[in-house]
Amino acid sequence: MKPLKIGMIGFGTVGGGVAKILLGEAERITRRAGRPIELRRVAVRDLNKARDIDLPPGVLTDRIADIVDDPEIELAVQLMGGTDPAREVMLSLLSAGKDVVTANKALLCEHGAELFAHARELGRSIAFEASVAGGIPIIANVCCALAGNQITSLSAILNGTSNFILTEMADKEESYGDVLRRAQELGYAEADPAMDVDGTDAAQKLVILTLLAFGTAVSLSQFPCTGIDSLELDDLKCADELGYVVKLLAVARLHDGKLELHVSPTLVRKHLPLADVQGAFNAVKVTGDAVGETWFSGQGAGQLPTASAVLADIIDMAVGRAQLTFKTLVLPGEGAEYEVQPIDDIVSKFYLRFNALDRPHVLADITDILGRNGISIASVVQHESPEVQNGKEPPVPVFIMTHRTTEGKMRAAEAELNRLDSLHSPCVRMSVAE
Amino acid sequence: MKPLKIGMIGFGTVGGGVAKILLGEAERITRRAGRPIELRRVAVRDLNKARDIDLPPGVLTDRIADIVDDPEIELAVQLMGGTDPAREVMLSLLSAGKDVVTANKALLCEHGAELFAHARELGRSIAFEASVAGGIPIIANVCCALAGNQITSLSAILNGTSNFILTEMADKEESYGDVLRRAQELGYAEADPAMDVDGTDAAQKLVILTLLAFGTAVSLSQFPCTGIDSLELDDLKCADELGYVVKLLAVARLHDGKLELHVSPTLVRKHLPLADVQGAFNAVKVTGDAVGETWFSGQGAGQLPTASAVLADIIDMAVGRAQLTFKTLVLPGEGAEYEVQPIDDIVSKFYLRFNALDRPHVLADITDILGRNGISIASVVQHESPEVQNGKEPPVPVFIMTHRTTEGKMRAAEAELNRLDSLHSPCVRMSVAE
């Protein structure tokens, strides 16, 4: 049967993994795809960079145009990161009549609705399994395998770096900074880990899942996003004492007909499935109106897990399934869309930590501000203050769990709280999963 | 767009759920399927039976021929159980030019390879998501979403009734018999629960997964299958003390190039994901050579979860995906097939419980038999014997954990052990997951 000729743009970790499997397991892939997959061109920035995989002669090029302009190439595997020039490259690939497989979450988060609409107009298809949750085939499950359902809620651990850091902090009782440094040495965290630890990466993935599960295009500015970068070991210990573990959760759920969205470090009851997700693993809980709760879990990143997702898309394109799936995606403007719940209206229980100076009336000030903002307190823990160190009075951690309240009330209270002279540092806040 | 006209054979719990969603959520299903799905005929045995869902007039029939012979019906949803006449009905549906969606695991376990080959010859397709693990879309994930991988191992909880009984026994410290009766009252267990609790149901599902993941057709006689029906509360308590929970595990894995298969109650380390699967939930751990470990979990039975799986197949048929998937399934004779590891060669650690009479030399007899069969003992627990009750000396439970040994040695030893006069009942055996 006629081979499917593909061009790959970008040849980093994931691209290397895809090439390794395409070249090393050609017979198996051909059987699954119903025809041979030929890796015709691979475009890279630097032809002379050392690589741990040998491509056949003539495959490597430093000109993206060699892929865009090659009429034999039907499918482009676009593995470049960022949005610029990735957006332009994808538009030119689509315009040149190619289907596209991509792993670029930032691109799809920011321009997904536009790119999908553009591909539809041109009769082309985009597949993007690898853009969310690495090796977990969550896109296929949300778009196809659960298609009989109205999905009512998604609750997910989508950032492996954050989950690795939280797991190690809790298991080894190490500080955030120490674990982050170790994660960087081990290659689990980037040299600049900001997007991972501040929640942005998880939020971008949540935007993509929301588009698919709820047919609704949202932007990062429409929902609250907090990362794990202000957490201290004390927070994890306190959560543990209370019977919880801390996870960076991304949540999208229908609530009174509106779409509630947020990314935040969250206290999850011990031994619930999401609480037991360890290290760099990802997990997604999907609730559907027919299927009830389902769970998907696996490695959220890494060369071969991500290559597994890219290969599923390549095989789906070769078979013709991906084109059918892309046609039936219910995109914004095509079905029931949901209004995003205003940030201030989101309801949750919260965990708060204050590093207070050991002065009279501190607890009274804190509880007064919470009370005046209509937030009622479920529990308070303040331990006896530690000894004076080097003549300095160390701050005393005060932990407060609230009853259910709104994000709006909480934000108003936080603004007031953080103006208190008696706080050593801004209040740290987490959600509590119910 | 032209509607897809379907005929449904069987209108029990699952069929009712499918009809409820098709009729109640027609707009949503149409959007996902790209065209309307019309439930044209539903064949039942008894037209007069009361049903909790109203079908449009003229839909209900008591003649399967009304579906087989209707040229307008392109897709049959075959929800009858058992193999006879289900096999003949499926053959006649395929011969009449219809694609088939089925939930019948017994049929596919026994005749899957034949039916699939027959459908291929006729250019027809079969989809069967609902035959394994209820609402968990495990068939789609094994066949499509993980297609870039060679699956190397499947380890699964596939029988919800058994898992419900084991969970309740452990949580409420109730006997097997008491929980089974309650499960029957609640509708979680059939009036005749034999196929569920003796492991057959899980083994049938394992046969289907093995066909898909390893392209190898196996029969139930080729691998050991033990149920939970000889377990006592003592076994679960002993497992708990040792740091384990008991799960009925179905396992298929490549081992030295051979396929190791078994279904047995198994000690799983506490807090591993499979150990935390509660109640009637199912779970499947799939290991692939690229993706590593992935987990899928959800409700293993029930009206709407199973209907969710049937609807995924119906939508896939309407879209055309299911036909492409069926074409690319690598069936026996089409790819790498694996030899099944001989039963006697399967290696495991075992847990053994003996109900021994409190006599001299009992433990010596047991350990002598194990030793002569080459089985070495990792640990022994025997508590002081209970008080004499009603003048009768109650049997004393003796628990033994072995080191790794083979099924063959274990079976030989068991045969000898069960001839000992000093045992009150046959030895109970479980595997220990590593």
Chai-1 contact restraints between the chains, C-beta under 6 A:
chainA,res_idxA,chainB,res_idxB,connection_type,confidence,min_distance_angstrom,max_distance_angstrom,comment,restraint_id
A,R31,B,V330,contact,1.0,0.0,6.0,A-B,restraint_1
A,R31,B,G335,contact,1.0,0.0,6.0,A-B,restraint_2
A,R32,B,A147,contact,1.0,0.0,6.0,A-B,restraint_3
A,G34,B,T328,contact,1.0,0.0,6.0,A-B,restraint_4
A,G135,B,V291,contact,1.0,0.0,6.0,A-B,restraint_5
A,P137,B,A145,contact,1.0,0.0,6.0,A-B,restraint_6
A,A140,B,A145,contact,1.0,0.0,6.0,A-B,restraint_7
A,A145,B,P137,contact,1.0,0.0,6.0,A-B,restraint_8
A,A145,B,A140,contact,1.0,0.0,6.0,A-B,restraint_9
A,A145,B,A312,contact,1.0,0.0,6.0,A-B,restraint_10
A,A147,B,R32,contact,1.0,0.0,6.0,A-B,restraint_11
A,A147,B,A312,contact,1.0,0.0,6.0,A-B,restraint_12
A,A147,B,I315,contact,1.0,0.0,6.0,A-B,restraint_13
A,G148,B,S308,contact,1.0,0.0,6.0,A-B,restraint_14
A,G148,B,L311,contact,1.0,0.0,6.0,A-B,restraint_15
A,G148,B,A312,contact,1.0,0.0,6.0,A-B,restraint_16
A,N149,B,S308,contact,1.0,0.0,6.0,A-B,restraint_17
A,A290,B,L304,contact,1.0,0.0,6.0,A-B,restraint_18
A,A290,B,A307,contact,1.0,0.0,6.0,A-B,restraint_19
A,A290,B,S308,contact,1.0,0.0,6.0,A-B,restraint_20
A,V291,B,G135,contact,1.0,0.0,6.0,A-B,restraint_21
A,V291,B,P305,contact,1.0,0.0,6.0,A-B,restraint_22
A,V291,B,S308,contact,1.0,0.0,6.0,A-B,restraint_23
A,G292,B,Q299,contact,1.0,0.0,6.0,A-B,restraint_24
A,G292,B,P305,contact,1.0,0.0,6.0,A-B,restraint_25
A,T294,B,G298,contact,1.0,0.0,6.0,A-B,restraint_26
A,W295,B,S297,contact,1.0,0.0,6.0,A-B,restraint_27
A,S297,B,W295,contact,1.0,0.0,6.0,A-B,restraint_28
A,G298,B,T294,contact,1.0,0.0,6.0,A-B,restraint_29
A,Q299,B,G292,contact,1.0,0.0,6.0,A-B,restraint_30
A,L304,B,A290,contact,1.0,0.0,6.0,A-B,restraint_31
A,P305,B,V291,contact,1.0,0.0,6.0,A-B,restraint_32
A,P305,B,G292,contact,1.0,0.0,6.0,A-B,restraint_33
A,A307,B,A290,contact,1.0,0.0,6.0,A-B,restraint_34
A,S308,B,G148,contact,1.0,0.0,6.0,A-B,restraint_35
A,S308,B,N149,contact,1.0,0.0,6.0,A-B,restraint_36
A,S308,B,A290,contact,1.0,0.0,6.0,A-B,restraint_37
A,S308,B,V291,contact,1.0,0.0,6.0,A-B,restraint_38
A,L311,B,G148,contact,1.0,0.0,6.0,A-B,restraint_39
A,A312,B,A145,contact,1.0,0.0,6.0,A-B,restraint_40
A,A312,B,A147,contact,1.0,0.0,6.0,A-B,restraint_41
A,A312,B,G148,contact,1.0,0.0,6.0,A-B,restraint_42
A,I315,B,A147,contact,1.0,0.0,6.0,A-B,restraint_43
A,V319,B,L324,contact,1.0,0.0,6.0,A-B,restraint_44
A,V319,B,T328,contact,1.0,0.0,6.0,A-B,restraint_45
A,G320,B,L324,contact,1.0,0.0,6.0,A-B,restraint_46
A,R321,B,R321,contact,1.0,0.0,6.0,A-B,restraint_47
A,R321,B,L324,contact,1.0,0.0,6.0,A-B,restraint_48
A,L324,B,V319,contact,1.0,0.0,6.0,A-B,restraint_49
A,L324,B,G320,contact,1.0,0.0,6.0,A-B,restraint_50
A,L324,B,R321,contact,1.0,0.0,6.0,A-B,restraint_51
A,T328,B,G34,contact,1.0,0.0,6.0,A-B,restraint_52
A,T328,B,V319,contact,1.0,0.0,6.0,A-B,restraint_53
A,V330,B,R31,contact,1.0,0.0,6.0,A-B,restraint_54
A,G335,B,R31,contact,1.0,0.0,6.0,A-B,restraint_55
